Amino acid sequence: MIKNRIKEYRAKFDMKQEELAEKVGVRRETIGNLEKGRYNPSLVLAWKIAKVFNTSIEDVFTVEE
């Protein structure tokens, strides 16, 4: 299972789901589903999200077995 800190980073950057979605080229619903753990991102999407927050993929996403 992939856990993420997207919501935490959005709060830190004072960013709404819609704004992040626009920056990475997905729908707002996709960001919401990522935050709730309903959807695992592709490597490209994970990279784009990390890039928006100027951090590494590993800081935003972790794998739990």
trRosetta pair geometry for C-beta under 8 A, 3 or more apart (Angstrom, degrees):
i j d omega theta_ij theta_ji phi_ij phi_ji
1 37 7.1 17 -174 -161 109 118
1 63 7.3 144 77 -158 40 58
1 64 5.1 -27 70 68 93 89
1 65 7.6 159 23 -103 76 15
2 37 7.7 176 79 -134 66 80
2 40 5.0 105 28 -124 133 99
2 41 7.6 -119 114 25 156 77
2 61 5.6 -10 -174 -166 109 106
2 62 7.2 154 -156 79 60 37
2 63 5.7 -34 -100 -100 68 65
2 64 7.7 157 -101 20 18 74
3 37 7.1 -20 -111 -98 55 113
3 61 7.2 151 81 -155 47 53
3 62 5.0 -16 62 64 97 90
3 63 7.7 175 19 -94 76 15
3 64 5.6 44 -15 -7 113 117
4 34 6.2 -15 43 159 158 93
4 35 6.9 -101 80 -109 117 44
4 37 7.7 179 20 -82 93 71
4 41 8.0 72 -75 -2 146 119
4 60 5.8 5 -154 157 89 76
4 61 5.0 -22 -101 -98 86 69
4 62 7.6 173 -84 21 39 66
5 8 4.3 -43 -178 43 89 123
5 9 5.7 92 121 -24 88 96
5 59 7.2 -74 48 146 134 64
5 60 5.5 -130 52 -143 88 48
5 61 7.8 -137 15 -62 77 34
6 9 5.9 -61 -148 41 30 107
6 10 6.1 32 155 -23 67 106
6 20 7.4 117 -173 167 108 166
6 31 6.8 -161 157 -165 146 85
6 34 5.8 54 0 115 161 114
6 35 5.1 -110 72 -88 119 84
6 49 6.5 -48 -109 -175 106 138
6 60 6.4 55 -72 -167 65 105
7 10 5.7 -52 -146 34 30 113
7 11 6.5 32 154 -20 63 104
7 35 4.9 87 -49 -143 102 122
8 11 5.9 -55 -153 33 29 111
8 12 6.5 31 149 -21 63 107
9 12 5.3 -51 -146 35 36 116
9 13 6.2 14 160 0 68 110
9 15 8.0 -17 124 44 73 122
9 53 4.6 -26 -174 -114 135 148
9 55 7.4 -124 -118 23 134 140
9 60 6.3 -25 -25 -112 149 98
10 13 6.1 -70 -146 52 28 96
10 14 8.0 -135 160 40 57 1
10 15 4.6 -108 -152 72 74 91
10 16 7.2 83 -177 -105 122 7
10 17 7.0 1 -137 -73 160 53
10 20 6.0 -70 -102 -43 110 139
11 14 7.2 24 -171 -78 32 41
12 53 7.7 66 75 -144 122 111
13 52 8.0 172 90 140 178 93
13 53 6.4 -125 -36 -115 141 81
15 19 4.8 -124 -166 81 88 130
15 20 5.5 94 141 -52 125 93
16 19 4.8 99 56 3 76 101
16 20 7.3 -148 94 -1 42 85
17 20 6.0 -60 -152 40 32 108
17 21 6.1 36 153 -23 68 110
17 28 4.9 87 123 -158 105 90
17 31 4.4 168 -160 95 93 134
17 32 5.7 28 -151 -58 155 81
17 35 7.6 -85 -106 -14 115 140
18 21 5.6 -54 -145 36 29 115
18 22 6.4 31 156 -21 64 105
18 28 4.6 -20 -91 -94 66 123
18 31 8.0 -142 -59 36 26 146
19 22 5.8 -54 -151 33 30 111
19 23 6.5 28 153 -18 63 107
20 23 5.7 -58 -150 36 33 112
20 24 6.3 3 162 3 69 111
20 31 5.4 114 87 -117 116 148
20 49 7.1 37 -177 -127 114 87
20 52 6.4 120 -137 130 81 165
21 24 6.5 -75 -145 49 25 91
21 25 7.9 -118 169 55 55 11
21 26 5.1 -97 -151 80 81 73
21 27 5.9 -23 -168 145 137 15
21 28 4.6 -114 -11 -82 162 50
21 30 6.4 126 -122 55 108 99
21 31 4.8 -107 -67 -22 95 125
22 25 7.8 35 -174 -69 25 33
23 48 7.7 167 123 161 82 103
23 52 5.1 92 125 -110 141 131
24 45 6.4 78 166 -149 127 74
24 48 4.2 122 -135 127 98 126
24 49 5.7 0 -89 -71 152 66
24 52 6.3 -75 -59 -38 99 135
25 48 7.2 -64 25 178 99 165
26 30 4.0 -78 155 64 127 151
26 31 6.7 144 91 -42 118 80
26 45 6.8 40 -43 -131 137 121
27 30 5.0 110 61 -6 73 100
27 31 7.8 -139 101 0 48 82
28 31 5.7 -53 -160 33 43 111
28 32 6.5 42 146 -18 71 105
29 32 5.4 -53 -149 38 37 115
29 33 6.2 36 154 -18 68 106
30 33 5.8 -55 -146 39 30 109
30 34 6.4 35 152 -22 63 104
30 39 6.7 -89 -155 87 67 163
31 34 5.6 -51 -150 33 32 114
31 35 6.4 32 153 -19 64 105
32 35 5.8 -56 -150 35 30 111
32 36 6.4 16 157 -8 65 111
33 36 5.9 -62 -143 45 31 104
33 38 4.2 -83 -162 70 85 113
33 39 4.1 52 130 0 113 121
34 37 7.8 38 176 -68 29 25
34 38 7.7 -80 -57 52 20 73
34 39 5.3 -61 -76 73 58 101
34 41 6.0 29 -118 -54 123 102
41 45 4.0 -129 -169 89 109 117
41 46 4.5 142 99 -56 130 82
41 49 7.0 -71 -132 -2 171 135
41 61 7.3 -112 41 -87 119 147
42 45 4.7 93 51 8 80 101
42 46 7.0 -144 90 -5 41 86
43 46 5.7 -54 -146 38 31 112
43 47 6.2 34 154 -21 65 106
44 47 5.7 -55 -150 35 29 113
44 48 6.4 29 153 -19 64 105
45 48 5.6 -52 -147 35 33 112
45 49 6.4 33 155 -19 66 104
46 49 5.9 -55 -149 36 30 110
46 50 6.4 28 154 -16 64 107
46 57 5.1 58 143 -139 109 112
46 60 7.1 172 -165 87 83 123
46 61 5.5 -38 -146 -9 122 151
47 50 5.8 -57 -148 39 30 110
47 51 6.2 33 153 -23 64 108
47 57 6.0 -39 -89 -75 56 117
48 51 5.6 -55 -148 34 30 115
48 52 6.7 37 153 -25 63 99
49 52 5.8 -48 -155 26 33 113
49 53 6.9 11 154 1 64 107
49 60 6.0 175 115 156 111 166
50 53 6.1 -71 -154 50 33 99
50 55 5.5 -105 -164 81 82 71
50 56 5.9 -24 -170 156 137 16
50 57 4.6 -92 -43 -78 156 52
50 59 6.9 118 -134 54 105 95
50 60 5.0 -141 -89 6 84 135
50 61 7.8 -80 -63 3 112 98
51 54 7.2 31 -173 -78 35 38
53 59 7.8 -140 105 97 128 121
53 60 6.6 129 49 -76 145 123
55 59 4.3 -81 156 66 125 146
55 60 6.3 131 91 -39 119 95
56 59 4.9 106 59 -3 77 99
56 60 7.6 -161 95 3 47 85
57 60 6.1 -71 -157 44 36 101
57 61 5.7 -30 170 38 77 108
58 61 6.9 -73 -113 66 23 68
58 62 7.1 60 -163 -86 62 71
